[in-house]
Amino acid sequence: MTVIPLRRPRSGPARAPVLLLGLLLVAGPSATGCVAEPPTEPATGAPAPGVPTAATATFGGTDAAWIQLMIPMNEQALAALDLVPGRSTDEGVRELAGRIAASRRAELDDLRRLRGRAGLPAVNEHEGHDLPGMVVPADLVALRSLRGPAFDSAIGQTLREHVEQGARLADAERTNGSDAQTRGLAERMGRTRATELGWLTDTPATG
């Protein structure tokens, strides 16, 4: 069992200190509803949809919840990163955003493959949730109102929160997940985020 931070308060463009309420992830059906109980086998003897197979039997609730959280986290981070070329005047920020965006797109390919292998629905289980590290519509509205150094500072703060929370979530999956491929991806993503934190610190406009 592990506790993953879930929710933070917000105060305008500036973030208030993060208040972590937590999401319990257990090996088995998730308490959050991310993983449904498999249906019983029909009377005809035909396998019912959702019954574990050899391909899905290694997935636990932690693996499923992590995959279903990381996909929207990456997708919504890309929405913020896509604003950088038109709003930043700093070459270092634009280069940094390009590297992080390329990483998120590659991770999404891997995450979606795992989602398919696990038999998880291709829906955003966290639609409308205001979670740590998640870029939400209010963030995008605030970012679109800024240009130049003010934008660079704001996108740096947004990316730092996203990267730091991603590192925590990757460590939780690596430690508590049951599927080897999912844990392996979490380990790679954790290393990527450690590198990205260094980039953020070394880029004056975002550090």
N, C-alpha and C positions, 0 to 999 in steps of 0.2 A: 504494500500500500504506500502511496505517496500523496502529498498535497501539492497541487499546482496552483500558483496564484491566479486569481480570476479577474478581479474587478478593481478599478482605481477611481478615485474622484477626479474631477476636472475643474479647473477654474480658468475659463477663457483660454487664450492661446498658451498661457503658462500652465504647466502641470503642477497640481498640488502633490504633496508627498503621497506615494502609492500606498493605498490601503488594500492589503491582501486578504481576501475572504477565503479563497481556496476552493479547489475542485478535487474531490476524492476520486482517485482512479484505482480500481481493483482488478485483479486477474479474474476475469469473468465478466458477465453483463455489467455495463457501466451504470453507476448511480445517477449519471446525468442524462440518461436516455439515449446516449450516442450509440449504444449497442443493444439491439433488441434480442430478446429470448428467441432462439430458433423454434419454429413451429413444430408441432408433433407430426409424425409421419402419417399421411392419409391412410384410410382403411384399405385403399387399393394396393398399398405396398409400394407405390411410386415415391421416390424421394421428394420431399417437400422443398420449396424454395427456402433458402436460408439454413438448411441443415448443413453442419460443418462437413467439409470434404477434406481429402488429404492436403489440398492446397491452402485451406483456410484454418485447419485445426490448430496451427501454431499461433494464431492470433489471439491475444487476450484483450480485455477491456482497456488496459493502458495503451496498447498498441493502436487500437481503433480510435480511441479518444485523441491520441497524439496526432495521428494522421488527419483526422477530421478538424483539428484545430490548426495545424500548421499550414494546410492548404489555403484557407482564407487569410491567415496571417501573411503569407507570401503574396497572395493575389492583391490584397489591399495595400501592402507595402509598395508593390509595383505601381499602383495608381498614384502614390505620392512621388515615387522616383521618376515617373513619366513627366512630372511638372518641372523637373530640374532644368532641362535644356532651355526652356523658354523663360525662366525666371531667375536663374543664377547667372551672375556676371563673373563668377570665379572659376577659372579653368580647373583648379584642383577639386572643387566641389563637383563639377560636371564629370570629371574623370572618375572620382570616387563613386558617384551615383551610377555610372555606367558599369563599373565592376560589380557593385552590389546587385544591380538589376540583372546582370547576366547570371550571377549565382542563384538568384531567386527563381529565375526561369528554368534553369537546369534542375534545381531541387523540385520544382513543381512537376516536372516530367517524372522524376523518381517517385514522388509522393502519390501522384495519380496512378502510376503502375501498381504501387502497393495497395492503394484503395481498391483497384479492380481485383487484385489477387485476393484481397480480404473479403470481397463481395459486399463492400460498403456502398451506400447510395451516393450518387454524384450530386449531392445537395449540400448547401452551406448550413451545417447544424448550428452555427453561431451567428446567423443573420441578425443584425440589430444589437448584438451583444457588445458592450463597451469593456473590453478586456485589456489587461496590461500587454503592451507590445503590439496591439492591433490598431492599425490606422482606420479611423472611423470617419463618416462623412463630415463631422464637425472639423476634424483635422484638415481635410482637403479644402473646406471652405476657408479656413484660416490661412492655409498655405497659398491659396489662389489670390488672397488679398495682398500678398507681399511680393517684393522684388528686391534684387540686389542683396546687400549684406544682411538685411532683416530676414529675407527668405532663407539665406544660407544658414543663419543661426537657428531659425525655426526648423528647417529640414534636418539639421544636425541633431537637434534635440529629439525630434521624432524618430530618426534612425537609431540614435543611441538607445532609446527605450526599447525599440523593436529588436535590436540586436541583443541587448542584455537579457530581455525576457526570452528570446529564442534560445539563448545559451542555457538558461535555467530549464526550459522545457526539454531541450535535447538531453541534458544531464538526467532529468527525471525519467525519460524514456529509456535511455541507455542503462540506467540502474534498475528500473522496475519492469521494463517490457519483457515479453516472452518470445516474440518472433525475432529470429536472428537477423534477417534482412532489415527489419525496421530498426532494430537496435544499431545495426551497422550504419544505416543512413543517419540516425541521430548522432552517432559518434562523429561522422564526417561533418555534419552540420554544426556541431559544437566547435570543432576545430576551425571551421570557416568563420564562425562568429568571433572567436578569439582573435583571428587575424583582422577582421573588420573593425573590432574595437580599437586595435592599434592604428588602423587607417584613419578612423574618426579622430583619434587623439592627435595624430600627426598632421591632419589637415587644419590649418589655423582657423579657417572660417567656420568649421564645425566643432573644433576641439574646445 
